[in-house]
Amino acid sequence: MKRWVALIAAAALAVGGQQAMAKETKAEQQFPDVKTRTKGIIPPGGVLTSKTGGNTVDAETREAKPRADGRYHYDSPKLIQRLKAMNVNTYLFGIWESPTDWDDLRSEFAPLARAAGIDVWLDLVPPSECQADRPEGPYLEGYCSRPFKLDFIAWARNIATLSLQYPNIKAWQIDDFLIARNSDLFTGPYLAQIKATQDAINPNLGFLTTMYHWDYTADHLEKLAPYIDGVLFPYLGGAQSTTDPRFLAAQMDELLAKLNPLHLDLILLLYTDRFLDAALPPSPEYVAESLKVAMPYAADGRIGGIVAYGAPVNYDRRPTIASNNLAQTGEGRLSFAQGIYTTAPAGGFAEAYQQVTVDPAAGSYNLRFATYDQVSRTPAKSGKLYKEVLVDDQVVWRSDVADEFGFTWAPASVDLTAAMRGKTTAKLSLKLYAQAPANFPIDVGFDSLVPTGFTIANFGFEDVNPATRVWQLKQQSPIIHGTIDKVTPHQAKDVYDVIAAAFGGQPQPAVPTTPSAPIPPDLPRTGTTYQPGGVGAIRNSAMYGKGRLSLFVPERSATSAGACVWAEQRMAVDPNAPRYEISWWDYDAYAADLLGYHLKQVTIVTSKEKKLLSNLDAAEAPKVWMNGQGNWGAVDIAQFVRGETSVVLQFALCEQQGVGDYMIDVGFDEIDAVGLTVTNGDFEQGATGWTIVSPHAGMKAQVLTAS
C-alpha cells in the first residue's frame, strides 16, 4: 500500500468518468480554436507524456553498458515498456545528452513507439543548453542537440521529413526561446524560416516552445504567435517551487486567457523530478495533488495535455538519492523552504499547527525538538528569517536561521509552563517567519518533537496523509512553502506509480496511516558545528548507497590560496576502446554562498602532461548532485588518454584565495568511465583503490560511510 494513492483516487475516478463521457459525446465537445487541434496532433483526453530534462537523474532509460561505439544508447525496448505501463500516449524524446540520440530515434525508438501506439514529440535545446565546438578540444564540450546543433533550419527539414516516414512523430519543441541570449537567435525572420521549411514538407507537424510564467508578455506573444502552435508551461508554484500546488489552476486559467485568442495551445509541464532552482524535489503527494488539479483540464480540452517532466521511468537503476533524506530520525520532517533567485517579502510566513492535548495535572510543561537549516553564518543573512514555536499564536521560542549551527540538526528546548498551565488543549505552531525581505534559498527543518505535560500527534512527521497527519499547513507567503518532507528509498517508484494511476484514470486504495516511532532518548542535547558525518549531520550524505568522497574546510579554519585536498586513482587504459570518457557526480550543498574562494577541480595526469578538466566555483553550482564538467555530463578525454597505458584522475577541492571562516564540504560520488578501469567509483568500499591526500592544515579529504 502506497502512502500517496488516496490523494489521486478522487481525481482518477473523475478523470476516468470524463474520459468515458468524452468517447460518448466526442462530436459535441467544443475544443479551443488553437492550431494544435487544427493540425490534429492532440489525442482525445490530451497529450499525456513524459520527458527527460536538464540534470534529471532517472528520467530516461539508457543501456547499462556502452555499445561498440563507446556510447550509452537509449534502451528503447525498456523505455517503451515503462511508458506503456505509465499509461502515456506520447513521449517527448530528448535529443541532447548523446550524439547518438538522433540515430536512436530514427532507427529504434520511432518504429517501436509506432508499433506500441505511442506518439512522439521531439525535444531540442537552444544555445544556452548547447555546449559544443570548443576550440580547446572535446574535453570542454558537453550536451547539445546533435547532429545539427543550433542549425534549426536543418532540424526543421529533417524532423519534417522523418515525420512522413513515421506519422506518429507529431511535433517538436525547442526549449527556452526567451532565456538568456537565446532570443538573439530566435528572431521573427528566423522563426518564419523554420516554419516555412517544415510546412513545405509536413504542414501538420506541430512546433512549440517552453515559456515560464513570467514570459507571457504582450511583446513576447506577439513575436512568437505567428510561428508556433503552442507552449509548454513549466509550473513552479509561487516562485521556484516544485512542492507548492496552490497556484496551478489560477496560473493555467490566466495563461489560457492570453493564449487562446492567439490560437495557441497550452501544455502543462509538471515537474515530477527535481528542478535545479527549487529547494526540494517533488514528492509523490505533490505530484498527485497537482495531477488532481490538471487532469480535468486535459480531459475536457482546456489544455492540450500534460508533460510529466523527469518522470522516473528508470527507477530501478536510479533509486531515490540518499542525501535527499534530511530527517533527523525516520524518513519525515517538517520543511519550510524557498528556492534560488527568490525574495520572501517581509511579514510572510509558513506555519504548521495542531491542537494538542494538555494534562492539567502536570507540574510543568516543556518541548524538546531539533531544527535544521541550510544556511551558513553569513552576516548578510542575519535578521531576516526566524524559526519560531508558538502556543495559542504567541511566540515562545525564536531563533535566527543564520545561527551557530548551519547544516546540522541543532537541539532546542523551551519551557511552556507559563503558556500551558491551566489549559486542557492548546494550539501548537511551528513557523518560519520573514522579518525582513529574504533573498536567499533556504530549507528549514523541524523534527523529533518530545513534549512533557502534553501530547503531540505525528511528532516525528512520518505521516504525510492529509487525512491523518493531524498537522495543518498555513501559507502566508507566495515564496516560503511548508510541507511534510518524507523521503523513502522507493520514492522514485512511488512518483512513477502516481503518474501511471492518474494518466490511466485508475482509482487507488486508501493511504495507510504511518505512525512516528518513539524519538530515541540519546539524541544530542547540545548543538555542534558541522562536521562531515558528525553529530547533528544528516545520516547519509551519499548520492546512492552509503559512501562518498568528502573534501572539507571547517568553520573558523584558515586556508591559503592554492591549497588543495584531493583523492586520486591510477586507472588502466584499454588500448582497444573506441573512445574514452570520465563521468562523476559532485555536490556542494554544504557551502557558504560566497564566490571566488572554493573550487571543485578534476585533473588528469598522463605521462606527458597534467590537465585541468573541470574547474567550478563551489558557491555557483546548484546545491544538488550534478553530473560532470560544467554540469554538462561526462568528459571526453580521448585527446589525453590515447597512447597511455594508465592515467591518474584527481578529484580536488582547491582554494582560489585564502579563507578564515568560509565552510565547505564538497562531495564526489558515482565515478565511472569508458575505456578506463575505475575501482570503487561509488566509494562503497571505503577508500579502497584511492589515495587520499590532505597536505594542508585546515582542510581534509576523507571517504564517508553512513552507518
C-alpha positions as CSV (number, residue, x, y, z in Angstrom):
1,M,0.0,0.0,0.0
2,K,1.5,3.4,-1.0
3,R,1.1,6.5,1.1
4,W,0.2,8.7,-1.8
5,V,-2.5,6.9,-3.6
6,A,-5.6,8.3,-1.8
7,L,-4.6,11.8,-2.9
8,I,-5.3,10.9,-6.5
9,A,-8.2,8.5,-6.0
10,A,-10.9,11.1,-6.4
11,A,-9.2,12.7,-9.4
12,A,-8.7,9.3,-11.1
13,L,-12.3,8.5,-10.7
14,A,-13.4,11.8,-12.0
15,V,-11.0,11.8,-15.0
16,G,-11.9,8.2,-15.8
17,G,-15.6,9.3,-16.0
18,Q,-14.7,12.3,-18.0
19,Q,-12.7,10.1,-20.5
20,A,-15.7,7.8,-20.8
21,M,-18.1,10.7,-21.4
22,A,-15.7,12.2,-23.9
23,K,-16.0,9.0,-26.0
24,E,-19.8,9.2,-26.0
25,T,-20.0,12.9,-26.7
26,K,-16.9,13.5,-28.8
27,A,-18.9,15.1,-31.6
28,E,-20.4,17.6,-29.2
29,Q,-17.2,18.6,-27.3
30,Q,-16.0,22.1,-28.1
31,F,-12.2,22.4,-28.1
32,P,-10.4,25.7,-28.1
33,D,-9.7,27.2,-31.5
34,V,-6.0,26.6,-31.4
35,K,-3.5,25.4,-34.0
36,T,-2.6,22.1,-32.4
37,R,-6.2,20.9,-32.7
38,T,-6.5,22.0,-36.3
39,K,-3.4,20.0,-37.1
40,G,-4.7,17.0,-35.2
41,I,-1.7,16.4,-33.0
42,I,-3.6,16.4,-29.7
43,P,-5.2,13.0,-29.0
44,P,-8.6,12.6,-27.1
45,G,-8.1,13.4,-23.4
46,G,-4.9,15.4,-24.2
47,V,-1.3,14.6,-24.7
48,L,-0.2,12.6,-21.6
49,T,3.6,12.4,-21.9
50,S,6.8,12.4,-20.0
51,K,10.3,13.8,-20.8
52,T,13.8,13.8,-19.6
53,G,15.4,17.1,-18.9
54,G,18.3,19.1,-17.6
55,N,20.1,17.1,-14.9
56,T,17.3,14.9,-14.0
57,V,18.7,11.6,-12.7
58,D,16.2,8.9,-13.5
59,A,14.0,10.2,-16.4
60,E,15.4,8.2,-19.3
61,T,16.5,4.7,-19.8
62,R,19.9,4.1,-21.4
63,E,21.6,0.8,-21.8
64,A,23.7,-0.4,-18.9
65,K,26.8,-0.7,-21.0
66,P,28.2,1.3,-23.9
67,R,27.9,-0.2,-27.4
68,A,30.8,-0.8,-29.8
69,D,31.0,2.9,-30.4
70,G,31.6,3.6,-26.7
71,R,28.3,5.4,-26.3
72,Y,25.4,4.8,-23.9
73,H,22.4,4.5,-26.2
74,Y,18.7,4.7,-25.4
75,D,17.3,1.4,-24.2
76,S,14.3,1.8,-26.5
77,P,12.5,-1.5,-25.7
78,K,12.7,-0.9,-22.0
79,L,11.6,2.7,-22.4
80,I,8.6,1.7,-24.4
81,Q,7.6,-0.9,-21.8
82,R,7.9,1.7,-19.0
83,L,5.9,4.3,-21.0
84,K,3.1,1.8,-21.7
85,A,3.0,0.9,-18.0
86,M,2.8,4.6,-17.1
87,N,-0.2,5.0,-19.5
88,V,1.3,7.7,-21.6
89,N,0.0,8.3,-25.2
90,T,3.0,10.4,-26.3
91,Y,6.7,10.6,-25.4
92,L,8.7,13.8,-25.6
93,F,12.0,12.3,-26.9
94,G,15.1,14.3,-25.8
95,I,17.9,14.8,-28.2
96,W,20.6,16.3,-26.0
97,E,22.7,14.0,-23.9
98,S,24.4,11.8,-26.5
99,P,25.4,12.3,-30.2
100,T,23.6,9.1,-30.9
101,D,20.2,10.3,-29.7
102,W,19.0,11.3,-33.2
103,D,20.0,7.9,-34.7
104,D,18.5,6.1,-31.8
105,L,15.2,7.9,-32.5
106,R,15.2,7.2,-36.2
107,S,16.4,3.6,-36.2
108,E,14.9,2.3,-32.9
109,F,12.6,4.3,-30.9
110,A,10.2,5.8,-33.5
111,P,9.3,2.5,-35.1
112,L,8.9,0.8,-31.7
113,A,6.7,3.6,-30.5
114,R,4.6,3.5,-33.6
115,A,4.0,-0.2,-33.1
116,A,3.1,0.4,-29.4
117,G,0.6,3.2,-30.3
118,I,2.8,6.0,-28.8
119,D,3.1,9.3,-30.5
120,V,6.5,11.1,-30.4
121,W,7.3,14.7,-29.9
122,L,11.0,15.8,-30.2
123,D,12.7,18.0,-27.6
124,L,15.7,20.1,-28.7
125,V,17.8,22.6,-26.8
126,P,18.7,26.3,-27.6
127,P,22.1,28.0,-27.4
128,S,22.0,28.3,-23.6
129,E,21.9,24.5,-23.3
130,C,24.3,23.6,-26.1
131,Q,28.0,23.1,-25.2
132,A,29.7,22.2,-28.5
133,D,32.5,23.1,-30.9
134,R,35.0,24.3,-28.3
135,P,38.4,25.3,-29.8
136,E,40.2,23.9,-26.8
137,G,39.0,20.4,-27.6
138,P,36.2,18.0,-27.0
139,Y,37.0,17.7,-23.3
140,L,35.3,21.1,-22.7
141,E,32.2,20.1,-24.8
142,G,29.1,18.6,-23.4
143,Y,25.4,18.1,-24.1
144,C,23.9,19.6,-27.2
145,S,21.2,18.5,-29.7
146,R,23.3,16.8,-32.4
147,P,23.9,16.3,-35.2
148,F,22.5,19.6,-36.4
149,K,23.2,21.5,-33.2
150,L,22.0,25.1,-33.5
151,D,21.0,24.9,-37.2
152,F,17.3,24.8,-36.6
153,I,16.5,25.1,-40.3
154,A,18.3,21.8,-40.8
155,W,16.4,20.4,-37.8
156,A,13.0,21.6,-39.3
157,R,13.8,19.9,-42.6
158,N,15.0,16.6,-41.1
159,I,12.2,16.3,-38.5
160,A,9.5,17.1,-41.0
161,T,11.0,14.5,-43.4
162,L,11.2,11.9,-40.7
163,S,7.6,12.6,-39.7
164,L,6.5,11.5,-43.2
165,Q,8.3,8.1,-42.6
166,Y,6.9,7.8,-39.1
167,P,3.5,9.5,-38.9
168,N,3.5,9.1,-35.1
169,I,6.1,11.9,-35.0
170,K,3.6,14.7,-34.4
171,A,5.5,17.7,-33.1
172,W,8.8,19.1,-31.9
173,Q,9.7,21.8,-29.4
174,I,12.8,24.0,-28.7
175,D,13.4,24.7,-25.1
176,D,13.5,28.3,-23.7
177,F,13.3,30.6,-26.7
178,L,13.4,33.6,-24.3
179,I,16.1,32.6,-21.7
180,A,19.4,34.5,-21.7
181,R,20.7,35.2,-25.2
182,N,18.5,32.6,-26.9
183,S,16.2,35.3,-28.2
184,D,19.1,36.8,-30.2
185,L,18.8,33.6,-32.4
186,F,15.1,33.2,-32.4
187,T,14.1,36.4,-34.2
188,G,10.9,36.7,-36.1
189,P,12.5,36.2,-39.5
190,Y,14.4,33.1,-38.3
191,L,11.3,31.6,-36.8
192,A,9.5,32.3,-40.1
193,Q,12.2,30.4,-42.0
194,I,11.9,27.5,-39.6
195,K,8.1,27.4,-40.1
196,A,8.3,27.7,-43.8
197,T,10.9,24.9,-44.0
198,Q,8.8,22.4,-42.1
199,D,5.5,23.4,-43.6
200,A,6.8,22.8,-47.1
201,I,7.3,19.2,-46.1
202,N,4.6,18.5,-43.5
203,P,2.3,21.4,-42.7
204,N,0.6,19.3,-40.0
205,L,3.8,19.0,-37.9
206,G,3.5,20.8,-34.6
207,F,6.1,23.4,-33.4
208,L,6.2,24.6,-29.8
209,T,8.5,26.2,-27.3
210,T,8.8,26.4,-23.5
211,M,7.7,29.6,-21.7
212,Y,7.8,30.2,-18.0
213,H,5.1,32.1,-16.1
214,W,6.9,35.4,-16.4
215,D,7.4,35.1,-20.1
216,Y,3.8,35.7,-21.3
217,T,4.1,39.4,-22.0
218,A,2.3,41.0,-24.9
219,D,5.6,41.7,-26.7
220,H,6.7,38.1,-26.4
221,L,3.4,36.6,-27.5
222,E,3.1,39.0,-30.5
223,K,6.6,37.9,-31.6
224,L,6.0,34.2,-31.3
225,A,2.4,33.6,-32.0
226,P,2.6,33.6,-35.9
227,Y,5.2,30.8,-35.9
228,I,4.4,28.4,-33.0
229,D,1.4,26.2,-32.3
230,G,1.5,26.2,-28.6
231,V,3.7,26.4,-25.5
232,L,4.9,24.1,-22.7
233,F,4.3,25.8,-19.4
234,P,6.6,24.7,-16.5
235,Y,4.6,25.2,-13.3
236,L,6.8,26.4,-10.4
237,G,4.3,27.3,-7.7
238,G,4.6,30.9,-6.4
239,A,8.2,31.0,-7.3
240,Q,10.8,28.3,-8.0
241,S,8.9,25.6,-6.1
242,T,8.2,22.0,-7.0
243,T,6.3,21.3,-3.8
244,D,3.6,24.0,-3.9
245,P,0.4,23.2,-5.9
246,R,-1.6,26.2,-4.6
247,F,-1.4,28.3,-7.7
248,L,-1.7,25.8,-10.5
249,A,-5.4,26.3,-11.6
250,A,-5.2,30.1,-11.3
251,Q,-2.0,30.2,-13.4
252,M,-3.4,27.9,-16.1
253,D,-6.6,30.0,-16.3
254,E,-4.5,33.2,-16.5
255,L,-2.4,31.9,-19.4
256,L,-5.2,30.3,-21.3
257,A,-6.9,33.8,-21.4
258,K,-3.7,35.1,-23.1
259,L,-3.0,32.2,-25.4
260,N,-6.4,31.1,-26.8
261,P,-7.2,34.4,-28.5
262,L,-3.9,33.9,-30.4
263,H,-4.9,30.3,-31.3
264,L,-2.1,28.9,-29.2
265,D,-2.4,25.8,-27.1
266,L,-1.2,25.3,-23.5
267,I,0.6,22.1,-22.5
268,L,1.3,21.9,-18.7
269,L,4.8,20.8,-17.8
270,L,4.7,19.4,-14.3
271,Y,8.0,18.7,-12.5
272,T,7.9,15.2,-11.3
273,D,11.7,15.1,-10.7
274,R,14.0,17.8,-9.4
275,F,14.2,21.4,-10.7
276,L,17.6,22.8,-10.1
277,D,16.4,26.1,-8.6
278,A,13.9,24.6,-6.2
279,A,14.7,23.9,-2.6
280,L,13.1,20.4,-2.6
281,P,12.3,17.8,-5.3
282,P,8.7,16.9,-5.9
283,S,7.2,14.4,-3.6
284,P,4.6,11.7,-4.6
285,E,2.0,13.8,-2.7
286,Y,2.8,16.9,-4.6
287,V,2.6,15.1,-8.0
288,A,-0.7,13.5,-7.0
289,E,-2.2,16.8,-5.8
290,S,-1.1,18.7,-9.0
291,L,-2.4,16.0,-11.3
292,K,-5.7,16.1,-9.4
293,V,-6.0,19.7,-10.5
294,A,-4.6,19.4,-14.0
295,M,-6.1,16.2,-15.3
296,P,-9.7,17.6,-15.7
297,Y,-8.2,20.5,-17.8
298,A,-6.7,17.9,-20.2
299,A,-9.7,15.7,-20.2
300,D,-12.1,18.4,-21.2
301,G,-9.8,20.0,-23.7
302,R,-9.0,23.3,-21.9
303,I,-5.3,22.5,-22.2
304,G,-3.6,20.3,-24.8
305,G,-2.1,17.9,-22.3
306,I,0.4,17.3,-19.5
307,V,4.1,16.6,-19.6
308,A,5.5,14.8,-16.6
309,Y,8.9,16.3,-16.6
310,G,11.6,13.9,-15.3
311,A,9.1,11.1,-14.7
312,P,11.3,8.4,-13.1
313,V,11.0,5.7,-15.7
314,N,14.4,4.4,-14.8
315,Y,13.5,3.9,-11.1
316,D,15.2,0.5,-10.9
317,R,18.7,1.7,-11.9
318,R,18.4,5.2,-10.4
319,P,16.7,4.9,-7.0
320,T,16.0,7.7,-4.6
321,I,19.0,9.9,-3.9
322,A,20.2,9.0,-0.4
323,S,21.1,12.6,0.6
324,N,17.6,13.8,-0.1
325,N,16.5,12.4,3.3
326,L,17.3,15.3,5.6
327,A,15.2,13.9,8.5
328,Q,16.9,13.7,11.9
329,T,15.0,10.5,12.7
330,G,13.0,8.2,10.5
331,E,12.1,9.4,7.0
332,G,10.0,12.5,7.6
333,R,10.5,16.0,8.8
334,L,8.7,19.4,8.6
335,S,10.2,21.6,6.0
336,F,9.9,25.4,5.3
337,A,11.7,26.2,2.1
338,Q,12.2,28.8,-0.6
339,G,14.1,28.4,-3.9
340,I,17.0,30.2,-5.6
341,Y,16.5,33.6,-7.2
342,T,13.5,34.5,-5.0
343,T,12.8,37.1,-2.3
344,A,10.4,36.4,0.5
345,P,8.6,39.6,1.4
346,A,8.7,40.9,5.0
347,G,5.7,39.7,7.1
348,G,5.2,36.5,5.2
349,F,5.4,33.1,6.8
350,A,4.7,29.4,6.5
351,E,3.3,27.5,9.5
352,A,2.4,24.0,10.7
353,Y,0.0,23.7,13.6
354,Q,-2.2,21.3,15.5
355,Q,-4.4,21.3,18.6
356,V,-2.5,19.4,21.4
357,T,-4.0,17.8,24.5
358,V,-2.6,19.3,27.7
359,D,-2.5,17.3,31.0
360,P,-3.9,19.8,33.6
361,A,-2.3,17.8,36.4
362,A,1.2,18.1,35.1
363,G,3.6,20.1,37.2
364,S,5.5,21.5,34.3
365,Y,5.4,21.7,30.5
366,N,8.3,21.5,28.1
367,L,9.0,20.9,24.5
368,R,12.3,19.4,23.2
369,F,12.8,19.4,19.4
370,A,15.5,19.8,16.8
371,T,15.9,22.3,13.9
372,Y,17.9,22.2,10.7
373,D,18.7,24.9,8.3
374,Q,21.0,25.0,5.2
375,V,22.4,28.4,6.0
376,S,26.0,29.4,6.8
377,R,26.8,32.1,9.3
378,T,26.8,34.9,6.8
379,P,26.2,38.4,8.1
380,A,24.0,39.4,5.1
381,K,21.5,36.7,6.0
382,S,21.1,37.6,9.7
383,G,17.9,39.3,10.9
384,K,15.7,38.2,8.1
385,L,14.2,34.7,8.6
386,Y,13.3,33.3,12.0
387,K,12.4,29.8,13.2
388,E,9.5,30.1,15.7
389,V,7.5,28.0,18.2
390,L,4.1,29.4,19.2
391,V,1.5,28.4,21.7
392,D,-2.0,29.8,21.0
393,D,-0.4,32.1,18.5
394,Q,2.1,33.6,21.0
395,V,5.8,33.2,20.2
396,V,7.5,31.2,23.0
397,W,10.8,30.4,21.2
398,R,12.6,32.1,18.3
399,S,16.0,31.7,16.5
400,D,17.6,33.3,13.5
401,V,18.2,30.9,10.7
402,A,21.7,32.4,10.5
403,D,22.5,30.9,13.9
404,E,25.5,29.0,15.0
405,F,24.6,25.6,13.7
406,G,24.1,25.6,10.0
407,F,23.8,22.3,8.1
408,T,23.2,20.3,11.3
409,W,20.3,19.2,13.4
410,A,20.5,21.5,16.5
411,P,18.6,20.6,19.6
412,A,16.4,23.1,21.4
413,S,14.2,23.2,24.5
414,V,11.5,25.6,25.6
415,D,9.7,25.8,28.9
416,L,6.0,26.1,28.2
417,T,4.8,26.0,31.8
418,A,3.5,29.6,31.7
419,A,1.9,29.2,28.3
420,M,0.1,25.9,29.1
421,R,-0.7,26.0,32.8
422,G,-4.5,25.7,33.5
423,K,-5.3,24.5,29.9
424,T,-6.6,21.2,28.6
425,T,-5.9,22.0,25.0
426,A,-3.6,24.4,23.2
427,K,-2.7,25.3,19.6
428,L,1.0,24.4,19.0
429,S,2.6,26.0,15.9
430,L,5.9,25.8,14.2
431,K,6.8,28.6,11.8
432,L,9.3,30.2,9.5
433,Y,8.7,34.0,9.6
434,A,10.2,36.6,7.3
435,Q,11.0,39.6,9.5
436,A,12.8,41.4,6.6
437,P,12.9,40.6,2.9
438,A,15.0,37.4,2.4
439,N,16.6,36.9,-1.0
440,F,18.5,33.6,-0.4
441,P,17.5,30.0,-0.8
442,I,16.6,28.2,2.5
443,D,15.4,24.9,3.8
444,V,14.5,24.9,7.4
445,G,13.5,21.6,9.2
446,F,11.8,20.7,12.4
447,D,11.9,17.1,13.7
448,S,11.9,14.9,16.8
449,L,9.3,16.7,19.0
450,V,9.4,15.4,22.6
451,P,6.6,17.0,24.8
452,T,6.4,17.0,28.6
453,G,3.0,17.5,30.1
454,F,1.1,17.3,26.9
455,T,0.8,15.1,23.8
456,I,1.6,15.8,20.1
457,A,0.3,13.7,17.3
458,N,2.7,12.8,14.4
459,F,5.6,14.1,16.5
460,G,8.2,12.7,14.1
461,F,6.4,13.8,10.9
462,E,6.3,10.3,9.5
463,D,2.6,10.5,8.4
464,V,2.1,12.6,5.2
465,N,-1.5,11.6,4.6
466,P,-3.6,14.8,4.8
467,A,-6.5,12.9,6.4
468,T,-4.4,11.5,9.3
469,R,-1.2,13.6,9.6
470,V,-3.0,16.0,12.1
471,W,-0.7,18.9,11.2
472,Q,-2.4,21.7,9.3
473,L,-0.3,23.8,7.0
474,K,-0.8,27.6,6.6
475,Q,1.0,29.6,3.9
476,Q,1.1,33.4,4.2
477,S,3.7,33.8,1.6
478,P,3.9,33.1,-2.1
479,I,7.6,32.3,-1.7
480,I,8.1,30.3,1.6
481,H,6.3,27.0,1.4
482,G,5.7,24.5,4.2
483,T,5.4,20.7,3.7
484,I,6.0,17.5,5.5
485,D,9.0,16.2,3.6
486,K,9.2,12.4,3.7
487,V,11.9,10.7,1.6
488,T,11.8,6.9,1.3
489,P,14.1,4.5,-0.6
490,H,11.2,3.8,-3.0
491,Q,10.2,7.4,-3.7
492,A,11.2,7.3,-7.4
493,K,8.9,4.3,-8.0
494,D,6.2,6.0,-5.9
495,V,6.2,9.0,-8.2
496,Y,6.1,6.8,-11.3
497,D,3.1,4.9,-9.9
498,V,1.3,8.2,-9.1
499,I,1.7,9.3,-12.7
500,A,0.6,5.9,-14.1
501,A,-2.5,5.9,-12.0
502,A,-3.5,9.5,-12.9
503,F,-2.8,9.0,-16.6
504,G,-4.7,5.8,-16.6
505,G,-7.8,7.2,-14.9
506,Q,-7.4,4.4,-12.3
507,P,-8.9,4.6,-8.7
508,Q,-6.5,3.9,-5.9
509,P,-6.8,2.4,-2.5
510,A,-6.6,4.4,0.7
511,V,-3.3,5.6,2.2
512,P,-2.4,3.8,5.4
513,T,-1.5,5.9,8.5
514,T,2.2,5.8,9.2
515,P,2.9,6.4,12.9
516,S,6.0,8.1,14.2
517,A,8.4,5.8,16.0
518,P,9.4,6.8,19.6
519,I,12.1,9.5,19.5
520,P,15.5,8.0,20.6
521,P,16.4,9.2,24.1
522,D,20.1,9.5,23.2
523,L,19.8,12.4,20.7
524,P,22.3,15.2,21.3
525,R,21.2,17.8,23.9
526,T,23.7,20.5,22.7
527,G,24.4,21.8,19.2
528,T,27.7,21.3,17.4
529,T,29.2,22.9,14.3
530,Y,29.1,20.9,11.1
531,Q,31.5,18.0,10.6
532,P,31.1,15.6,7.7
533,G,29.4,12.5,9.2
534,G,29.5,14.1,12.6
535,V,26.9,14.7,15.4
536,G,23.9,16.5,14.0
537,A,24.8,16.0,10.3
538,I,22.3,14.1,8.1
539,R,22.7,10.4,8.4
540,N,23.6,9.6,4.8
541,S,25.1,12.2,2.5
542,A,25.9,9.9,-0.4
543,M,24.3,10.1,-3.7
544,Y,23.5,6.3,-3.8
545,G,24.5,3.6,-1.4
546,K,26.3,4.8,1.8
547,G,29.7,6.1,0.7
548,R,31.0,9.3,-0.9
549,L,34.2,11.3,-1.0
550,S,34.2,14.4,1.3
551,L,36.6,17.4,0.8
552,F,36.1,19.7,3.7
553,V,37.1,23.1,5.1
554,P,35.6,23.6,8.7
555,E,34.2,26.8,10.1
556,R,36.7,29.2,11.6
557,S,39.6,27.5,9.8
558,A,42.2,29.4,7.9
559,T,43.4,28.3,4.4
560,S,45.8,29.8,1.9
561,A,45.4,30.5,-1.8
562,G,46.4,27.4,-3.9
563,A,45.9,24.9,-1.1
564,C,44.2,21.7,-2.2
565,V,43.0,18.4,-0.8
566,W,42.1,15.5,-3.1
567,A,41.6,11.9,-3.8
568,E,43.3,10.3,-6.8
569,Q,43.4,6.9,-8.6
570,R,45.6,5.5,-11.3
571,M,43.3,3.9,-13.9
572,A,44.4,1.4,-16.5
573,V,43.6,2.4,-20.1
574,D,42.1,0.0,-22.5
575,P,44.1,0.4,-25.8
576,N,41.2,-1.0,-27.8
577,A,38.4,1.2,-26.5
578,P,36.6,3.1,-29.3
579,R,36.5,6.3,-27.1
580,Y,37.4,7.5,-23.6
581,E,35.3,9.4,-21.1
582,I,35.2,10.1,-17.4
583,S,31.9,10.8,-15.5
584,W,31.3,11.8,-12.0
585,W,28.7,13.5,-9.8
586,D,29.6,16.2,-7.4
587,Y,27.7,18.0,-4.6
588,D,28.3,21.2,-2.6
589,A,25.2,21.9,-0.6
590,Y,27.3,22.5,2.5
591,A,28.8,25.8,1.4
592,A,28.7,29.5,2.2
593,D,27.3,31.3,-0.8
594,L,30.5,33.3,-1.4
595,L,32.0,33.3,-4.9
596,G,35.7,33.3,-5.6
597,Y,37.0,31.1,-2.7
598,H,36.5,27.3,-3.1
599,L,37.0,25.5,-6.4
600,K,35.9,22.0,-7.4
601,Q,38.6,20.6,-9.7
602,V,39.1,17.4,-11.7
603,T,42.5,16.8,-13.2
604,I,44.0,14.2,-15.4
605,V,47.7,13.3,-15.2
606,T,49.4,11.5,-18.1
607,S,53.0,10.7,-18.9
608,K,53.0,13.9,-21.0
609,E,51.0,16.5,-19.0
610,K,48.8,17.4,-16.2
611,K,45.5,18.9,-17.5
612,L,42.6,20.5,-15.6
613,L,39.4,19.0,-16.9
614,S,36.9,20.9,-14.7
615,N,37.2,24.0,-12.6
616,L,34.0,25.1,-10.9
617,D,33.3,27.6,-8.2
618,A,31.6,25.6,-5.4
619,A,29.3,28.6,-4.5
620,E,28.0,28.9,-8.0
621,A,26.7,25.5,-8.8
622,P,23.2,24.2,-7.9
623,K,23.1,22.7,-4.4
624,V,22.2,19.2,-5.7
625,W,24.2,16.3,-7.2
626,M,25.4,17.4,-10.6
627,N,27.0,15.4,-13.4
628,G,30.3,16.3,-15.0
629,Q,32.3,19.2,-16.1
630,G,30.3,22.4,-16.2
631,N,27.3,20.3,-15.2
632,W,27.1,19.0,-18.8
633,G,27.7,15.3,-18.4
634,A,30.7,13.0,-19.0
635,V,34.0,14.5,-20.2
636,D,35.7,13.2,-23.4
637,I,39.3,12.6,-22.5
638,A,40.5,10.8,-25.7
639,Q,43.0,13.5,-26.6
640,F,44.8,12.9,-23.3
641,V,44.5,9.2,-23.0
642,R,45.3,7.7,-26.3
643,G,48.7,6.0,-26.3
644,E,48.8,5.8,-22.5
645,T,48.8,2.6,-20.5
646,S,47.4,4.3,-17.4
647,V,46.4,7.8,-16.2
648,V,45.8,9.4,-12.9
649,L,42.5,11.1,-12.1
650,Q,42.4,13.6,-9.3
651,F,39.2,14.9,-7.6
652,A,40.1,18.0,-5.6
653,L,38.9,21.0,-3.5
654,C,41.3,23.9,-4.1
655,E,41.4,27.4,-2.6
656,Q,41.2,30.3,-5.1
657,Q,42.1,32.6,-2.3
658,G,42.6,32.0,1.4
659,V,39.6,32.0,3.8
660,G,39.2,32.4,7.5
661,D,35.7,31.2,8.1
662,Y,34.0,30.0,4.9
663,M,33.0,26.4,5.4
664,I,32.7,24.0,2.5
665,D,32.1,20.2,2.2
666,V,32.3,19.0,-1.4
667,G,31.1,15.5,-2.3
668,F,32.1,13.3,-5.2
669,D,30.3,10.1,-6.0
670,E,29.4,7.6,-8.7
671,I,32.7,8.0,-10.7
672,D,32.6,5.9,-13.9
673,A,34.5,5.8,-17.1
674,V,34.5,4.4,-20.7
675,G,37.9,3.0,-21.8
676,L,39.4,3.2,-18.3
677,T,39.1,0.9,-15.3
678,V,37.7,2.6,-12.2
679,T,38.0,0.9,-8.8
680,N,35.4,1.6,-6.2
681,G,34.0,4.7,-8.0
682,D,30.9,4.6,-5.8
683,F,33.0,4.6,-2.5
684,E,31.1,1.7,-1.1
685,Q,34.3,0.0,-0.2
686,G,35.7,2.9,1.8
687,A,38.9,4.3,0.4
688,T,39.8,1.1,-1.5
689,G,41.6,1.9,-4.7
690,W,42.0,5.6,-3.8
691,T,44.9,7.6,-2.5
692,I,43.6,10.3,-0.1
693,V,45.8,13.4,0.1
694,S,45.3,16.1,2.8
695,P,48.6,18.1,2.9
696,H,47.2,21.3,4.3
697,A,46.1,22.1,7.8
698,G,42.5,23.3,8.0
699,M,41.4,21.1,5.0
700,K,40.6,17.4,5.0
701,A,39.9,14.8,2.4
702,Q,38.2,11.6,3.5
703,V,35.7,8.9,2.4
704,L,32.5,9.0,4.4
705,T,30.4,5.8,5.0
706,A,27.0,6.1,6.6
707,S,26.2,3.7,9.4
